[in-house]
């Protein structure tokens, strides 16, 4: 059986670069899974959970927006930010979520409120919380 290789990359560093059995990622059209021999494709990545299994062990990451490319038994995931689930500070993520909600609750016509940025911050915080809580409950 062919092997699948995963690269999870942010602008700061390469977080994962290894052989894996399967990758499941949050695509712009819904969650997708990749096994060895998968047909080549491109997908947008949305904030959520990226997980992969290698040698019988599953790793979980919270990822933000980016892109994934599957080609030749390799999946490259390029995202703005990613964090291993076990490294997520849930309390800090909850505080970020509350700050984003407060910004979104303010008057929408105010020039000092960047709604797109606040919405993105809210989505990131929610993804981080969900992934961290899932791993802690396993």
N, C-alpha and C positions, 0 to 999 in steps of 0.2 A: 504494500500500500504506500502511496506517495505521502510525503510529509508536508505539513503546513507550517509556514514560518510567519510569526507575528512581529511587527514593529509598531510600537505605540510611542509617538513622538509629539513633544510640545516645542514651542520656540526655545525653551530653556535647555531641554535635554531629552535623551532617549530613555524612556521609562522601562520599556520591555523590548527585548530583541532576542527571541528564542523560538525553538520549535514548540508547537502546540498541537493538540488534538482537535480542538474546536474553538471558534471565537463567536461570541454573540454580542452584537453592538446595537445601539439605538440609532437607527437610520431615519432620515427625514420622511420616509414613507412608512415607517414602522420598524420594529425590531427585526434584525436579520441574523442568520447564522451562517458560518462559513466552515466547511469541512475540506480536507484535501481533495483536489480535483474539481473544485468549484469553478463555474464559468466566470470569466473575467467581467468585472463591472465596477462602476463608480457609484458612491452614495454620499449624500450629505450626512453629517453626524449632528445630532441634537443633544442637548444636555440630558444625561441619564446614566444608566449602568452599562459598562462594558465588562464582560467576563470572558475568561478563557480557561480551558482545562489542559493541563500538561502533566503527564505521568500520574494521572488519577487525582490530582489536586486542582481545585478551582480557585482562581484569583479574581477579585472584584475591584473595579476602579470606577470612580465617578468621573465622567468626562463632560466637557463643554462642547461648544460648536466646532465643527471642522469637516473633514472629508475622510473617506475610506476608499482605498483602491485594492481590488482583488485581481491578481494577475500571476499566472504561473506558480501556483501553490504558495503565494505570498500575499499577506494582507498588511497593507500599510495604513495606519490610522494616524492622521495628523490633526491634532486638536489644539485649541487655544490653551487649555489647561486640563490636567488629569491628576487624580489623587487616589492612591491606594486606599481602599475602604478602611483598612485597619489604622491608617494614619489620620483619618478625618476626626477633627474635634467637633463633636455633635453640638456642644453648647455654642461654640463660635459660629457654626453654621446656622443655628437657630437665631442668634443675634443678627446675622447678616440677612436672614429671611425677614425678620421683623423690621429692620431698617429699610429694606426694599419695599415691603408692604406699606410702611409709613410714607415713603416717597411717592408711591403710586396712589395713595389715598389723598394726598394733597391736591389742591386745585390743579386740574389738568392744563389750564391755560397759562400757568406761571412759566415764565421764561427760564427760571433757574432750575426747573425740574426736567431732566432728560428721561422721558418715559421709556424709550427703547433700552437705555442703559439700566434703568431700574427694573424693567421687565426681565432683562437678561440676568441681572443679579438675583432676582427672585427665582428664576428657573434653575440657576446654578446651585443656590442654597437648598432648594427642594431636592434636587438630584443628589447632592452630597448627603443630606439627612437620610433619604430613603436607602441609599446604598450602605451607609454606615450602620443604620438600624437593622437592615437585612442581615448583614454579616454578623452583627453582635447577637442576633437571635438564632443563628445556625448552630 
